[in-house]
């Protein structure tokens, strides 16, 4: 069945004698969202907004009344909220989306519980210990729930834990190594979700979720290579290794983007490559001629990328 785009319908309406009623029917069927879709979106949106505001309200409540609350009340209130929220998510007859939203709210409250516990008893632990404990506590929920926002929270916590561990424990370490490691880990997360549905058919993989993970992975690789370019000479071997891994994974990403007709993957990899090449040129020279050359390079390369993406998009639509 042919899937019409809005532009296709506009062209048909201008160059044919098809009636306005038929055009309206085609638009409603192929372009516009139905009433049921809007109802589902708004219901989940307001429930998610309510959970976020409730969690924020709890945080502000503890911040404002901190000095006047007994330590058992501070911890007991959060534990009670976690138990109540988790119980509703597990035993209520609500649909799976509402349950997963509540479970995500409970996962955020787990972080609040660890933070309050650390403040009450002044454990003296490093910041990475807090995020590590939070990550471990919600790992099972993240894997069982099969809910993208909760999975995204889990991935953010993993990255935060690694960054803080590197800064607080691995002193004088190379940022090239750190960001290359983060790049590889996020690519592994991305590949797990991209190909996970082949092994688990019920796995939900929305496009926005994959795009966020891909953008995070590309950002880490770009930052890591730039750090290697401007760091000490001792990082040359690490930089070469990072470049080798980046070229390999970028090539696979471009191939995947062409295969799945995803302009997003192709665009972020292309712009990352432009940024990396510009950084190399800046490292070579800081004079006016080099900055002029870099400006011309950025204008020309960005124009080429955009023109290529437009041509690819037209080719994909007409194929």
Secondary structure, 3 states (H helix, E strand, C coil): CCCCCHHHHHHHHHCCCCCHHHHHHHHHHHCCCCHHHHHHHHHHHHHHHHHHHHHHHHHHHHHHCHHHCCHHHHHHHHHHHHHHHHHHHHHCCCCHHHHHHHHHHHHHHHHHHHHHHHHHHCCCCCHHHHHHHHHHHHHHHHHHHCCHHHHHHHHHHHHHHHHHHHHHCCCCCCHHHHHHHHHHHHHHHHHHHHHHHHCCCCCCCCHHHHHHHHHHHHHHHHHHHHHHHHCCHHHHHHHHHHHHHHHHHHHHHHHHHHHHCCHHHHHHHHHHHHHHHHHHHHHHCCCHHHHHHHHHHHHHHHHHHHHHHHHHHHHHHHC
